[in-house]
Structures are given as C-alpha cells and as structure tokens.
C-alpha cells in the first residue's frame, strides 16, 4: 500500500509542477484560443507531453492514476491561466477514466501515449444491438475538444432492452462528423461543437454501461464517472474564481472608483466584497476537498461509500461552483467600467464562469437530487 501511495504522490507532484510551469504559455495563448474557438495546438501538445489527459488512466496502461485531490489541484492551476484550457484538460482527463471500464486489450489500443479522448455523457444517441455490437445513430451537443480528440465516447440509449441501458459508445474521430455550432458567450476556446454519427457500428468491447462497474480495482475507480466529472467541473470553476480574485486584488491599489479620491483598497464597500468573495471561494474549495478526501479514505479502506457520501460529493462540487461564481462576480463588479473591455481578463472570467454554470453536472437540479439523497429519497438514475 505504501508503494502505491508513494507512486500517487510522486506522479501528483510532477503533474502539479508541470501545470504551474505551463501557466505562462497557456495565458499567452488565451487570446488565440478565444479567437479561434479552440485551444492552440502548441498548448494541447504540452498538455499531452505533461500527461494531463492521462492522469486518471490506470498505471497498467501507462497513465498517472493520481489521487482525485491532486487532479482537482492540477485542473485549478490550468484554469487559473485560462478557463477554456482548463476545461479541455478536464474533459480529456475525466474521459480517461473510461479506460478502467474497457477490456484490457481495447484500453491499451485506445489509450496509447499521446492519444486524447473526449465525450458526451448526455444520452442523445440510440443504439440497436446487432451481431455482437451496436448500430448507433445520434447527434450530441457540447463535445468539448472534439477537434483535437482521437476518440470520442458518446452516451446512447440501447433500444429494445427491458431495463433502460445507457451505454458509452467509443468512436474513432474519423467516424465522427463535427458540426460547427460553437458560437457562444463563454468558454469559447473549448471548441464544444455538436458531433454526429450516422448508422455507425460499434463492437460491444468498445462500449460499456454507465451503470456498470469498472474492471480496474484501484482506489480511483471507486469514484463514478459522473462523480469524477462533477468534481472536475468544479475544479475548473475554482481556478477561474481564484484568477478573478487575484486579478482584482492586483488592480485595487491603482484603481480609483468614479467619484472617489482613494483607491479600491481604501473603500470599505470593496473591502467587504473582497472578503466575501474570498470566503465563498475558499469555503467551496474546502468542502470539495473534504468530500473528495473522505471518499478516497473510504475507498482506500476497501469500503463501499454510502449513498449519502456520494451525494455529498456531488453537492460539494455544485457548491464549489457557486462559490466560484460569487468570487468572479465580486471581482467583475469591483472592476467597474473597465471590466467590460475585451482587453480585461475579468470580462473573460465572468463569461467563462457563467457559461460553466450551465453544465448539468453542477446546475440547480444537482442540489435537488443531493437533497433527495440526504433525506433518504430515491435520486435520478445516474446522479451518483
């Protein structure tokens, strides 16, 4: 066990250092990502080299298999530099967890060094059983990073099944049609276009049920794909929130609000707002890391997490996003008229965080479902 823990720590430290090292490069390319609606190849290449996209892939397949808390911190660091880059890193990393659900030979084929995966968990496709596989049709929205992904996993509802079965179907990028739809307000650099397949055949081994159990037994794989996705979305939000608060604190000494003689640092309204934003951000982050740590400890002991514990993980992710939104809104509002200019990083943080809030993993329905679980009621399928 100690050897495994040591491996987690070493790889986690390396990834964190790599994320910090890449921050200046990412920030320098943020305008290009915004303009081109995709993260530049130079940045994607560095993320590949650093192993970010494979940090949740099992070590037996050459991945990092890092502690989820480390994954949160890595995604935070990348998102502080640029929200869109943090987001596509998050998508690539979380879909790496798919490798734990696939037969070993398929996982080794797909998760070769340098290969990036993406996907959509909303079941917008249909799958008809056919000759040891499935015939799949569908159109999926919000396929972040689809332009640089080599494989894409798309959730599809199996037809003719007595029990509803939503399966992730894996397609090589060559089988996917990308539909240019990503003209949006925030997270513009994520390239989250629609994708479609028409009458595509997927062998059974290149699919898995979202209700199934992973084939890998490491502690990391006790986290559900949905749970890890929610936590990772929250990590991106925390990075954006931290960047916004740091930005306004840098600006405050030299910014004097209209009608005042002293800078923001001397204005009691600004002082209170900064404190509230900082508290919201830090408390959301603390709840998230507490929930992640508790889940990791439970799994490390070989125990099955209770429904309440899994619900708290989802609740913590949603609350971390809300705290991040509060932090960004404080910074944007204190920035005043200068916040609205394209040259301001605050306006981009503002647009990015409010685009992120629309993700179903951290939306209002997640609070309702978590509350249902905490009160002992059934929760929607797939929530935990």
Residue pairs with C-beta under 8 A, 6 or more apart in sequence:
7 59
7 65
8 65
8 66
8 67
8 70
9 67
11 51
11 55
11 64
11 65
11 66
11 70
12 64
12 66
12 67
12 70
12 74
14 51
15 50
15 51
15 52
15 55
15 64
15 66
15 70
15 74
16 70
16 73
16 74
16 77
18 50
18 51
18 52
19 50
19 52
19 73
19 74
19 77
19 78
20 77
22 43
22 46
22 47
22 50
22 78
22 81
23 77
23 78
23 80
23 81
24 81
25 42
25 43
25 46
26 43
26 78
26 81
26 82
26 85
27 81
27 82
29 39
29 40
29 42
29 43
29 82
29 85
30 81
30 82
30 84
30 85
30 189
30 348
32 40
33 39
33 40
33 43
33 82
33 84
33 85
33 188
33 189
34 84
34 188
34 189
34 348
36 189
37 182
37 183
37 188
37 189
37 191
38 147
38 148
38 189
38 190
38 191
39 84
39 85
39 88
39 145
39 148
39 189
39 190
39 191
41 148
43 85
44 88
44 116
44 148
47 53
47 78
47 85
47 89
47 92
48 114
48 116
51 63
51 64
52 74
52 78
52 89
52 92
52 93
53 89
53 92
53 93
53 96
53 116
53 117
54 62
54 63
54 64
54 93
54 96
54 111
55 63
55 64
55 65
55 66
55 70
55 71
55 74
55 93
55 96
56 63
56 64
56 65
56 66
56 71
56 93
56 94
56 96
56 97
56 220
56 228
57 63
57 64
57 65
57 96
57 97
57 99
57 100
57 111
58 65
58 99
58 100
58 107
58 216
58 218
58 221
59 65
59 218
60 104
60 216
61 99
61 104
61 107
61 108
61 111
62 111
62 112
62 113
63 96
63 99
63 111
65 218
65 220
66 74
66 220
67 220
67 296
68 220
68 223
68 228
68 231
68 292
68 295
68 296
69 289
69 292
69 293
69 296
71 93
71 231
71 232
71 235
72 231
72 232
72 234
72 235
72 238
72 288
72 289
72 292
73 235
74 89
75 86
75 89
75 90
75 93
75 232
75 235
75 236
75 239
76 86
76 235
76 236
76 238
76 239
76 242
77 239
78 85
78 86
78 89
78 239
79 85
79 86
79 87
79 90
79 235
79 236
79 237
79 238
79 239
79 240
79 243
80 86
80 239
80 240
80 242
80 243
80 246
81 243
82 189
83 186
83 187
83 189
83 236
83 239
83 240
83 348
83 349
83 352
83 353
83 356
84 187
84 188
84 189
84 190
84 352
85 189
86 235
86 236
86 239
86 240
87 144
87 187
87 190
87 236
87 356
88 144
88 145
88 148
88 189
88 190
88 191
90 232
90 233
90 235
90 236
91 118
91 119
91 144
91 145
91 190
92 116
92 117
92 118
92 145
92 149
93 232
94 225
94 228
94 229
94 232
95 117
95 118
95 119
95 153
96 111
96 117
97 214
97 220
97 221
97 223
97 225
97 228
98 117
98 119
98 153
98 168
98 170
98 208
98 225
99 107
99 110
99 111
99 216
100 107
100 214
100 215
100 216
100 218
100 220
100 221
101 168
101 208
101 212
101 214
101 215
101 225
102 110
102 170
102 205
102 206
102 208
102 215
103 205
103 215
104 215
105 205
106 205
106 206
110 117
110 151
110 170
111 117
115 150
115 151
116 145
116 148
116 149
116 150
116 151
117 149
117 150
117 151
117 152
117 153
118 143
118 144
118 145
118 146
118 149
118 151
118 152
118 153
119 143
119 152
119 153
119 154
119 155
119 168
120 140
120 141
120 142
120 143
120 152
120 153
120 154
120 155
120 195
121 155
121 168
121 210
121 225
121 226
121 229
122 140
122 141
122 142
122 155
122 360
123 155
123 156
123 157
123 166
124 138
124 139
124 140
124 141
124 154
124 155
124 156
125 136
125 137
125 138
125 139
125 140
125 154
125 155
125 156
125 157
125 169
125 197
126 136
126 137
126 138
126 156
126 157
126 159
127 134
127 135
127 136
127 156
127 157
127 158
127 159
127 167
127 169
127 202
127 207
128 134
128 135
128 136
128 158
128 159
128 160
129 158
129 159
129 160
130 201
132 203
132 204
133 201
133 202
133 203
133 204
133 206
133 207
134 156
134 158
134 167
134 169
134 201
134 202
134 204
134 207
135 199
135 200
135 201
136 154
136 156
136 169
136 171
136 197
136 199
136 200
136 201
136 202
137 197
137 198
137 199
137 200
138 154
138 156
138 196
138 197
139 179
139 194
139 195
139 196
140 154
140 155
140 194
140 195
140 196
141 181
141 192
141 194
142 192
142 194
143 152
143 178
143 192
143 193
143 194
143 195
144 190
144 191
144 192
145 190
145 191
145 192
146 152
146 173
146 176
146 178
146 191
146 192
146 193
146 195
147 178
147 191
147 193
148 191
149 173
150 172
150 173
151 170
151 171
151 172
151 173
152 170
152 171
152 173
152 176
152 195
153 168
153 169
153 170
153 171
154 168
154 169
154 171
154 195
154 197
155 166
155 167
155 168
155 169
155 210
156 166
156 167
156 168
156 169
157 164
157 165
157 166
158 165
158 166
158 167
164 381
165 209
165 211
166 209
166 210
166 211
166 382
167 207
167 208
167 209
167 210
168 207
168 208
168 210
169 202
169 206
169 207
170 202
170 206
170 207
171 197
171 200
171 202
175 197
175 200
176 195
176 196
176 197
177 195
177 196
177 197
177 198
178 193
178 194
178 195
179 193
179 194
179 195
179 196
180 193
181 193
181 194
182 188
182 190
182 191
182 192
182 193
184 192
184 355
185 351
185 354
185 355
186 348
186 350
186 351
186 352
186 353
186 354
186 355
186 356
187 351
187 352
187 355
187 356
188 351
210 225
210 226
210 382
211 381
211 382
214 221
219 296
219 299
219 300
222 295
222 298
222 299
222 305
223 231
223 295
223 299
224 310
224 384
226 361
226 382
226 383
226 384
227 295
227 310
227 313
227 314
227 384
229 361
230 313
230 314
230 317
230 318
230 361
230 362
230 366
231 288
231 292
231 313
231 316
231 317
233 317
233 321
233 356
233 359
233 361
233 362
234 284
234 288
234 316
234 317
234 318
234 320
234 321
234 324
234 362
235 288
235 320
236 356
237 320
237 321
237 324
237 325
237 353
237 356
237 362
238 281
238 284
238 285
238 288
238 320
238 323
238 324
240 324
240 328
240 349
240 352
240 353
240 356
241 281
241 323
241 324
241 325
241 326
241 327
241 328
241 353
242 281
242 327
243 345
243 349
244 327
244 328
244 330
244 331
244 332
244 346
244 349
244 350
244 353
245 274
245 277
245 278
245 281
245 327
245 330
245 331
247 331
247 345
247 346
247 349
248 264
248 274
248 330
248 331
248 334
248 335
248 346
249 274
251 264
251 335
252 263
252 264
252 265
252 270
252 274
252 334
253 263
253 264
253 265
254 263
255 263
255 264
255 335
255 336
255 338
256 262
256 263
256 264
257 264
257 267
257 270
257 336
258 336
258 337
260 267
264 270
264 334
265 271
270 334
273 330
273 333
273 334
274 330
274 334
276 326
276 330
277 326
277 327
277 329
277 330
277 331
278 327
280 322
280 323
280 324
280 326
280 327
281 323
281 324
281 326
281 327
282 323
283 323
284 316
284 319
284 320
284 321
284 322
284 323
284 324
285 320
285 323
287 316
287 319
287 320
288 316
288 317
288 319
288 320
290 316
291 309
291 312
291 313
291 315
291 316
292 313
292 316
294 309
294 312
295 305
295 309
295 310
295 313
298 304
298 305
298 309
299 305
307 373
307 379
307 384
308 373
308 374
310 373
310 384
311 369
311 370
311 373
311 374
311 379
311 383
311 384
312 370
312 374
314 366
314 369
314 370
314 383
314 384
315 366
315 367
315 370
315 374
317 361
317 362
317 366
318 362
318 363
318 366
318 367
318 370
321 356
321 357
321 362
324 353
325 353
325 354
325 357
328 349
328 350
328 353
329 350
331 346
331 349
332 339
332 346
332 347
332 349
332 350
333 339
335 344
335 346
338 344
338 346
339 346
339 347
339 350
340 347
341 347
356 362
357 363
360 366
365 380
366 383
369 379
369 380
369 383
370 379
372 378
372 379
373 379
373 383
373 384
